[in-house]
Amino acid sequence: MNKIPNSLHASDIAHSMHPYTNMRLHEEQGPMIITRGEGVHVYDSEGKEYIEGLAGLWSVAVGFSQPRLVEAAAKQMAELPYYHSFAHKAHEPSIRLAEKLAEMTPEGLDRVFFTNSGSEANDTVIKMVWFYNNALGRPEKKKFLARNKGYHGITIASGSLTGLPANHKDFDLPAIPVTHLTCPHYWKWAEEGETEAEFTARLLKEAEDTILSEGPETIAGFIGEPVMGAGGVMTPPEGYWPGIRALCDKYDILLVSDEVINGFGRCGTPFGCEKYGFTPDIMVTSKQLTSSYMPLAAIIVNDKVYNTIADHTAKLGTFGHGFTGSGHPVACAVGLENLKIIEEQDLMGNAARLEAKLQEGLRKFADHPLVGEVRGVGLIGGVELAKDKAKRLSFEPAGKVAPQVVKFCAEEGLILRAVYETVALCPPLIVTEDDIDQILARLGRALDRGWEWVQDEGLV
């Protein structure tokens, strides 16, 4: 393998602006350049092999360099490399993929709108919900409820729904009417002596009290990830989601399930909403839809939402929204083949079968002196680091220790992601028992090194 020349590192520092990056720090340390991938592994410009423990960005379900996806893209590129779906135009890949999504998603979710990313999808959901309520003659019903630590994207509107400080600070967000409720993370946010059932009841009361104080006639939608992903892998307390569904029904609020990370088997079920016993009015999917080989997202809505919107487009003459790449034929062709692979190889079943091995293995770190809590479901997990486990105190400043542990992970040959003080993992759905053993062993060594480091730094 030819190594990447040093000039490429220099060029990256000189010209590239990286997302979610301290740009001045990047100028000092430069990039890790990934040159190729195979299965659950990726390789850097020095030839070092890593297990990609976050599946890229929570997304490469079928692993890297899957030849069937390469072939699907090339075949479609040769036949019809691009066409749009504006003004009654269509092509077979988008039609077939919409049909497949209607088949795969919970009953009643039958209409599909394509975008290029989850951020664009959630931005579109906001516009759809506003359009829907205007169609019903309810122009005041425009506010959203979301949660602290939730992640729904980074456009101006979807970034407003996101409940993470770094996505708001100095971006002048939120920029739309949204109220962020308590993060449904029992270990961190439960009050002293509060049971899980009491915590759930308090959060549901908070949601209802907020609806009543704002006015039910003003609340349009509630959006949430069944399992919160990019905020730190938080699983909901028992009874939370059925309770939220009941409140949305009671006050005529549309419930949006953001399945961008949860969807297509990640939680051990086809979708996260099925894991937690609720059916949304609107579902948002992306990432594992194409294993991120191509940028694509899909919004799936029920008939109540579709028919109201469709009737209003007849009145106005159009639905004045869409993207040049909405339902891109190459992306849709890749998505179709990706879903075929997930089904043929029973990768959703693989997630369910290996759930116990991964989750039990992770929970063995619960007694590690650096660890506050371990949590997760299916093939997604989070290891939260804590200065004082008993008092649930994080290291200060947040975001210092976990990145160091993630750096140690990389040195051990494992790529993970630091989310504030949580080390997050989300391996490709093709992962094997042996792969999980390697992930756990490498993470364990990195945690041990991290514990030595915090002591040397005087942080405990």
C-alpha positions as CSV (number, residue, x, y, z in Angstrom):
1,M,0.0,0.0,0.0
2,N,1.3,3.4,-0.9
3,K,1.5,5.8,2.1
4,I,-0.2,9.1,1.9
5,P,2.4,11.8,1.4
6,N,3.1,14.3,4.2
7,S,2.0,17.0,1.9
8,L,-1.6,15.8,2.1
9,H,-1.6,16.3,5.9
10,A,-0.3,19.8,5.4
11,S,-2.9,20.5,2.7
12,D,-5.6,19.4,5.0
13,I,-4.4,21.7,7.8
14,A,-4.1,24.5,5.3
15,H,-7.4,24.2,3.5
16,S,-10.0,22.0,5.2
17,M,-12.5,23.1,7.9
18,H,-13.6,20.0,9.9
19,P,-17.0,19.6,11.5
20,Y,-17.1,19.1,15.3
21,T,-13.5,20.0,15.6
22,N,-11.4,22.5,17.5
23,M,-9.8,24.1,14.5
24,R,-6.8,25.5,16.2
25,L,-6.0,22.2,17.8
26,H,-6.4,20.6,14.4
27,E,-3.7,22.9,13.1
28,E,-1.4,21.6,15.7
29,Q,-2.1,17.8,15.5
30,G,-3.4,17.3,12.0
31,P,-5.8,14.7,10.7
32,M,-6.0,10.9,11.0
33,I,-6.4,10.1,7.3
34,I,-8.4,6.9,6.7
35,T,-7.4,5.3,3.4
36,R,-9.6,2.2,3.1
37,G,-12.0,0.0,4.9
38,E,-12.9,-3.7,4.9
39,G,-15.7,-5.2,7.0
40,V,-15.5,-3.8,10.5
41,H,-12.0,-2.5,10.0
42,V,-10.5,0.7,8.6
43,Y,-6.9,1.5,7.9
44,D,-5.0,4.8,8.2
45,S,-2.4,6.4,6.0
46,E,0.3,4.7,8.0
47,G,-1.2,1.3,7.4
48,K,-2.5,0.8,10.9
49,E,-5.7,-1.3,11.3
50,Y,-8.6,-0.2,13.5
51,I,-11.9,-1.8,14.5
52,E,-14.4,1.0,13.6
53,G,-16.3,0.8,16.8
54,L,-18.7,3.6,15.9
55,A,-19.6,2.2,12.4
56,G,-18.3,5.5,11.0
57,L,-20.9,7.8,12.5
58,W,-23.4,5.3,13.8
59,S,-24.1,4.2,10.3
60,V,-22.1,1.6,8.4
61,A,-24.5,-1.4,9.1
62,V,-23.1,-3.8,6.4
63,G,-19.5,-2.9,7.0
64,F,-17.0,-1.2,4.7
65,S,-16.3,-2.1,1.1
66,Q,-19.4,-4.2,0.6
67,P,-19.1,-5.1,-3.1
68,R,-22.9,-5.4,-3.7
69,L,-23.3,-1.7,-2.7
70,V,-20.4,-0.7,-5.0
71,E,-22.0,-2.6,-7.8
72,A,-25.5,-1.2,-7.2
73,A,-24.1,2.4,-7.3
74,A,-22.1,1.7,-10.5
75,K,-25.0,0.0,-12.2
76,Q,-27.4,2.9,-11.4
77,M,-24.8,5.5,-12.3
78,A,-24.5,3.9,-15.7
79,E,-28.3,3.7,-16.3
80,L,-29.6,7.0,-14.8
81,P,-26.9,8.9,-12.8
82,Y,-29.3,11.6,-11.7
83,Y,-32.9,12.7,-12.0
84,H,-35.2,14.7,-9.8
85,S,-38.6,14.1,-8.4
86,F,-40.1,17.5,-8.8
87,A,-43.4,18.1,-10.6
88,H,-44.6,14.5,-11.1
89,K,-41.2,13.2,-12.2
90,A,-40.1,9.8,-10.8
91,H,-37.6,7.0,-11.3
92,E,-37.7,3.3,-10.3
93,P,-35.1,3.4,-7.4
94,S,-37.0,6.0,-5.4
95,I,-40.3,4.3,-6.1
96,R,-39.0,0.9,-5.0
97,L,-37.3,2.3,-1.9
98,A,-40.4,4.2,-0.8
99,E,-42.4,1.0,-1.2
100,K,-39.8,-1.0,0.8
101,L,-39.8,1.5,3.6
102,A,-43.6,1.5,3.8
103,E,-43.4,-2.3,4.1
104,M,-40.7,-2.3,6.8
105,T,-41.9,0.4,9.1
106,P,-44.7,0.0,11.6
107,E,-48.3,-0.2,10.3
108,G,-49.8,3.0,9.2
109,L,-46.5,4.7,8.1
110,D,-47.0,4.5,4.4
111,R,-45.9,7.8,2.7
112,V,-42.2,8.7,2.2
113,F,-40.4,11.9,1.5
114,F,-36.6,11.7,0.7
115,T,-33.9,14.2,1.7
116,N,-30.1,14.0,1.7
117,S,-29.4,13.9,5.4
118,G,-31.1,13.5,8.8
119,S,-30.6,17.2,9.4
120,E,-32.5,18.1,6.2
121,A,-35.1,15.5,7.1
122,N,-35.8,17.0,10.5
123,D,-35.8,20.5,9.0
124,T,-38.4,19.2,6.6
125,V,-40.4,17.7,9.4
126,I,-40.7,21.1,11.0
127,K,-41.9,22.6,7.8
128,M,-44.4,19.7,7.2
129,V,-45.8,20.1,10.7
130,W,-46.2,23.8,10.3
131,F,-47.8,23.3,6.9
132,Y,-50.1,20.6,8.4
133,N,-51.4,22.9,11.1
134,N,-51.8,25.9,8.7
135,A,-53.9,23.5,6.5
136,L,-56.1,22.8,9.5
137,G,-56.6,26.4,10.3
138,R,-54.4,26.3,13.4
139,P,-51.7,28.9,12.7
140,E,-50.8,29.2,16.4
141,K,-50.0,25.5,16.8
142,K,-46.3,25.7,15.8
143,K,-44.2,25.0,19.0
144,F,-42.1,21.8,19.4
145,L,-41.1,19.8,22.5
146,A,-37.7,18.2,22.5
147,R,-35.3,17.0,25.2
148,N,-32.0,18.2,26.6
149,K,-29.2,16.0,25.2
150,G,-31.3,15.1,22.2
151,Y,-29.8,15.3,18.8
152,H,-31.8,16.0,15.7
153,G,-29.3,17.7,13.3
154,I,-27.5,21.0,12.7
155,T,-29.4,23.1,10.3
156,I,-30.9,26.2,11.8
157,A,-34.3,24.6,12.4
158,S,-33.2,21.0,13.2
159,G,-30.3,22.4,15.3
160,S,-32.8,24.2,17.3
161,L,-34.5,20.9,18.2
162,T,-31.1,19.5,19.2
163,G,-30.6,19.9,22.9
164,L,-26.7,20.0,23.1
165,P,-25.0,23.2,24.3
166,A,-22.2,23.0,21.7
167,N,-24.7,23.0,18.9
168,H,-26.4,26.2,20.2
169,K,-23.6,28.3,21.7
170,D,-22.8,31.3,19.5
171,F,-24.9,30.0,16.7
172,D,-27.9,32.0,18.0
173,L,-29.9,28.8,18.5
174,P,-32.7,27.8,19.1
175,A,-34.2,29.9,16.3
176,I,-37.6,28.4,16.3
177,P,-40.2,27.9,19.1
178,V,-39.0,24.8,21.0
179,T,-38.9,23.9,24.7
180,H,-36.3,21.3,25.8
181,L,-37.6,19.0,28.6
182,T,-35.5,17.0,31.1
183,C,-33.2,14.4,29.6
184,P,-34.8,11.0,30.3
185,H,-31.6,9.6,31.7
186,Y,-32.3,8.1,35.1
187,W,-28.7,7.7,36.5
188,K,-27.8,11.3,35.9
189,W,-31.1,13.2,36.4
190,A,-33.0,11.2,38.9
191,E,-33.5,13.0,42.3
192,E,-32.1,11.5,45.5
193,G,-34.1,8.4,46.4
194,E,-36.3,8.6,43.3
195,T,-37.2,5.3,41.8
196,E,-37.2,4.7,38.1
197,A,-41.1,4.7,38.1
198,E,-41.1,8.0,40.0
199,F,-38.6,9.5,37.6
200,T,-40.8,8.5,34.6
201,A,-43.9,10.0,36.3
202,R,-42.0,13.2,37.0
203,L,-40.9,13.6,33.4
204,L,-44.4,12.9,32.1
205,K,-45.8,15.4,34.5
206,E,-43.2,17.9,33.4
207,A,-44.2,17.3,29.8
208,E,-47.9,17.7,30.5
209,D,-47.4,20.8,32.7
210,T,-45.3,22.4,29.9
211,I,-48.1,21.6,27.4
212,L,-50.7,23.2,29.7
213,S,-48.6,26.2,30.5
214,E,-47.7,26.9,26.9
215,G,-51.2,26.0,25.8
216,P,-52.1,22.8,24.0
217,E,-53.3,24.9,21.1
218,T,-49.7,26.1,20.5
219,I,-47.8,22.7,20.7
220,A,-47.4,21.1,17.3
221,G,-45.0,18.3,17.8
222,F,-42.9,16.2,20.2
223,I,-39.6,14.9,18.7
224,G,-37.3,12.4,20.3
225,E,-34.9,9.5,19.6
226,P,-36.1,6.3,21.2
227,V,-32.6,5.8,22.4
228,M,-30.7,9.1,22.5
229,G,-27.5,8.6,20.5
230,A,-25.2,11.5,19.9
231,G,-26.0,13.0,23.3
232,G,-24.4,10.0,25.0
233,V,-26.4,6.8,24.4
234,M,-29.2,7.3,26.9
235,T,-31.9,4.6,27.2
236,P,-35.3,5.7,28.4
237,P,-36.8,4.7,31.7
238,E,-39.6,2.1,31.7
239,G,-43.0,3.5,30.7
240,Y,-41.6,6.8,29.3
241,W,-42.5,6.4,25.6
242,P,-46.0,5.0,26.0
243,G,-46.6,7.9,28.4
244,I,-45.4,10.4,25.8
245,R,-47.6,8.8,23.1
246,A,-50.6,9.1,25.4
247,L,-49.9,12.8,26.1
248,C,-49.6,13.5,22.3
249,D,-52.9,11.7,21.7
250,K,-54.6,13.6,24.5
251,Y,-53.5,17.1,23.3
252,D,-53.5,16.4,19.5
253,I,-49.7,16.7,19.2
254,L,-47.8,14.9,16.4
255,L,-45.2,12.5,17.7
256,V,-41.9,12.3,15.7
257,S,-39.6,9.4,16.2
258,D,-36.0,10.3,15.2
259,E,-34.7,6.9,14.1
260,V,-31.6,8.2,12.3
261,I,-29.3,6.2,14.7
262,N,-31.9,3.7,16.0
263,G,-33.3,2.5,12.8
264,F,-32.8,-0.8,10.8
265,G,-31.8,-3.0,13.7
266,R,-29.5,-1.0,15.9
267,C,-31.6,-1.6,19.0
268,G,-32.2,-5.3,18.3
269,T,-35.6,-4.5,16.7
270,P,-36.2,-3.0,13.2
271,F,-36.9,0.4,14.8
272,G,-36.4,1.9,18.2
273,C,-40.1,2.8,18.6
274,E,-40.9,-0.9,18.4
275,K,-38.4,-1.6,21.2
276,Y,-40.2,0.8,23.4
277,G,-43.8,0.1,22.5
278,F,-45.0,3.2,20.6
279,T,-46.0,4.1,17.1
280,P,-45.1,7.6,15.9
281,D,-47.0,9.8,13.5
282,I,-43.8,10.6,11.7
283,M,-40.5,8.7,11.5
284,V,-37.2,10.0,10.3
285,T,-34.5,7.6,9.1
286,S,-31.0,7.9,7.6
287,K,-27.5,6.6,8.2
288,Q,-28.0,2.8,8.2
289,L,-30.6,3.3,5.4
290,T,-27.6,3.2,3.0
291,S,-24.9,2.3,5.5
292,S,-23.9,5.9,4.7
293,Y,-22.4,4.8,1.4
294,M,-24.5,7.5,-0.2
295,P,-26.2,10.5,1.6
296,L,-29.9,9.7,2.0
297,A,-32.6,10.2,4.5
298,A,-36.3,9.4,4.5
299,I,-39.3,10.8,6.3
300,I,-42.2,8.3,6.7
301,V,-45.6,9.7,7.7
302,N,-49.0,8.3,8.5
303,D,-52.2,8.9,6.5
304,K,-53.5,11.5,8.9
305,V,-50.4,13.7,8.2
306,Y,-50.3,12.9,4.5
307,N,-53.9,13.5,3.7
308,T,-54.0,16.8,5.4
309,I,-50.8,17.9,3.6
310,A,-52.0,16.5,0.2
311,D,-55.4,18.3,0.5
312,H,-53.6,21.6,1.2
313,T,-51.3,21.1,-1.8
314,A,-54.4,20.8,-4.0
315,K,-55.7,24.1,-2.6
316,L,-52.3,25.9,-3.0
317,G,-51.3,24.1,-6.2
318,T,-48.0,22.7,-4.9
319,F,-46.0,21.6,-1.9
320,G,-43.3,24.2,-2.1
321,H,-40.4,22.2,-0.7
322,G,-37.8,19.8,-1.9
323,F,-34.1,19.3,-2.7
324,T,-32.2,18.9,-6.0
325,G,-31.1,15.5,-4.7
326,S,-34.4,14.4,-3.1
327,G,-34.6,10.7,-3.8
328,H,-31.4,10.7,-5.8
329,P,-31.5,7.5,-8.0
330,V,-28.0,6.3,-7.1
331,A,-28.6,6.8,-3.3
332,C,-31.9,5.0,-3.6
333,A,-30.4,2.1,-5.5
334,V,-27.7,1.8,-2.8
335,G,-30.4,2.0,-0.1
336,L,-32.4,-0.8,-1.7
337,E,-29.4,-3.1,-2.0
338,N,-28.3,-2.2,1.6
339,L,-31.7,-3.2,3.0
340,K,-31.6,-6.4,1.0
341,I,-28.3,-7.3,2.6
342,I,-29.6,-6.4,6.1
343,E,-32.5,-8.8,5.5
344,E,-30.7,-11.6,3.7
345,Q,-27.9,-11.7,6.3
346,D,-30.3,-11.2,9.1
347,L,-28.3,-8.3,10.5
348,M,-31.2,-7.2,12.7
349,G,-31.2,-10.7,14.2
350,N,-27.5,-10.5,14.6
351,A,-27.9,-7.4,16.7
352,A,-30.5,-9.1,18.9
353,R,-28.4,-12.3,19.2
354,L,-25.2,-10.4,20.2
355,E,-26.9,-7.8,22.4
356,A,-26.3,-9.8,25.6
357,K,-22.6,-10.4,24.8
358,L,-21.9,-6.7,24.1
359,Q,-24.0,-5.3,26.9
360,E,-22.9,-7.8,29.5
361,G,-19.3,-7.3,28.4
362,L,-19.6,-3.5,28.7
363,R,-21.3,-3.7,32.2
364,K,-18.2,-5.5,33.5
365,F,-16.6,-2.1,33.3
366,A,-19.2,-0.7,35.7
367,D,-16.9,-1.2,38.7
368,H,-13.9,0.4,36.9
369,P,-12.7,3.3,39.0
370,L,-13.0,5.7,36.0
371,V,-16.5,4.6,35.1
372,G,-19.8,6.2,36.5
373,E,-22.3,4.2,34.5
374,V,-22.6,1.8,31.6
375,R,-25.7,1.8,29.5
376,G,-27.0,0.6,26.1
377,V,-29.3,-1.7,24.2
378,G,-28.8,-3.9,21.1
379,L,-25.5,-3.0,19.4
380,I,-25.2,0.5,20.9
381,G,-23.5,1.4,24.1
382,G,-22.1,4.2,26.2
383,V,-19.6,4.2,29.0
384,E,-19.9,7.4,31.1
385,L,-16.8,8.5,33.0
386,A,-17.2,10.1,36.4
387,K,-15.0,11.8,38.9
388,D,-17.3,10.6,41.7
389,K,-19.6,7.7,40.9
390,A,-21.6,7.8,44.1
391,K,-22.3,11.5,43.7
392,R,-22.7,11.2,39.9
393,L,-20.2,14.0,39.4
394,S,-18.5,14.4,36.1
395,F,-15.0,15.5,35.4
396,E,-14.5,19.3,34.9
397,P,-14.3,20.7,32.4
398,A,-16.6,18.3,30.6
399,G,-15.0,16.9,27.5
400,K,-11.5,16.5,28.7
401,V,-11.2,12.9,30.0
402,A,-13.4,11.0,27.5
403,P,-11.4,12.4,24.5
404,Q,-8.2,11.2,26.1
405,V,-9.7,7.7,26.6
406,V,-10.8,7.7,23.0
407,K,-7.3,8.6,22.0
408,F,-6.0,5.7,24.0
409,C,-8.6,3.5,22.2
410,A,-7.2,4.6,18.9
411,E,-3.7,3.7,20.0
412,E,-5.1,0.3,21.0
413,G,-6.6,-0.1,17.5
414,L,-10.2,0.9,18.2
415,I,-12.0,3.9,16.9
416,L,-14.8,5.2,19.3
417,R,-16.2,8.6,19.9
418,A,-16.2,10.9,23.0
419,V,-19.6,12.6,23.7
420,Y,-18.8,15.0,26.5
421,E,-17.8,12.5,29.2
422,T,-19.2,9.4,27.6
423,V,-17.3,7.0,25.4
424,A,-19.8,5.8,22.8
425,L,-19.7,2.7,20.7
426,C,-21.9,1.4,17.9
427,P,-20.1,-1.3,15.8
428,P,-21.3,-2.3,12.3
429,L,-24.2,-4.7,12.4
430,I,-22.0,-7.4,10.8
431,V,-19.9,-7.6,13.9
432,T,-19.1,-11.1,15.2
433,E,-18.5,-12.5,18.7
434,D,-14.8,-12.4,18.1
435,D,-15.0,-8.7,17.1
436,I,-16.9,-7.9,20.3
437,D,-14.2,-9.7,22.3
438,Q,-11.6,-7.5,20.6
439,I,-13.6,-4.3,21.2
440,L,-14.0,-5.1,24.9
441,A,-10.4,-6.0,25.4
442,R,-9.1,-2.8,23.6
443,L,-11.6,-0.6,25.4
444,G,-10.6,-2.2,28.8
445,R,-6.9,-1.4,28.1
446,A,-7.8,2.2,27.2
447,L,-9.9,2.7,30.4
448,D,-6.9,1.4,32.5
449,R,-4.6,3.9,30.7
450,G,-7.2,6.6,31.2
451,W,-7.4,5.9,35.0
452,E,-3.6,6.2,35.2
453,W,-3.7,9.4,33.2
454,V,-6.3,11.2,35.4
455,Q,-4.3,10.3,38.4
456,D,-1.1,11.6,36.9
457,E,-3.0,14.8,35.9
458,G,-4.3,15.3,39.4
459,L,-8.0,15.1,38.2
460,V,-9.0,12.8,41.1
